Amino acid sequence: MARGIARAASFGGRAAAAGWFSYRRITVAVCIANLVAALLVLRSLTSFAPAPKRVEVVQYTEEQIRRVEESIRIRREAEPVELVQAVKKLRKVFAREEKRRKELPLELKLRVSYELVGRLNGLGDNGTAIQQREALESWRVETLKDAKSASTRNSSNLGLSSEEARLLKRALEFNWHALLEDIGLWISPEVPHTEHDDKPENEPEEKKK
């Protein structure tokens, strides 16, 4: 009885081993077939791919090169050199002015605006544009003198520090009109009014009734 059971177990083991080897062979065969198919597809794609285009090098004659050089020379000579240099100088000036505008603190600009508005209010409602400009210029001269002397005595009439006095001095000397624009102060120029007599010289004057 025991021998029969052992034979059956041995036979079953052999059958299972044979089945496992057959499954492994099938798997390997499928993998090889897939690899061959992939290689065939890759070969077909590369065979139909367009060939790279050749880069054609254009050969210019000496006459064509001479004409191009002559055209470049004429174009350079036609450039307004003086105008270009003047524009570059103006750009540098504008850049410096913009830098000076940014250097002046907002608090100092507000203080200057209060001082200028107070000086203009002192003229009253009947102040002309000329009087207003004279008042502003007088304030500028006085404040500039005060700012220059503030560095030596470390105090000013506006209560400025030495650094604020230095910035205000630069703005009053070199950027006065830009400072007025920044604080929103603009005075219209006064246009003189002249009456013109269009009557001919020999025409008699009309008698008043």
Secondary structure, DSSP 8 states (H G I E B T S, - for coil): -HHHHHHHHHHHHHHHHHHHHHHHHHHHHHHHHHHHHHHHHHHHHHHHS------------HHHHHHHHHHHHHHHHHS-HHHHHHHHHHHHHHHHHHHHHHHS-HHHHHHHHHHHHHHHHTT-TT--HHHHHHHHHHHHHHHHHHHHHHHHHS--TT---HHHHHHHHHHHHH-HHHHHHHTT--------------S-TTS------
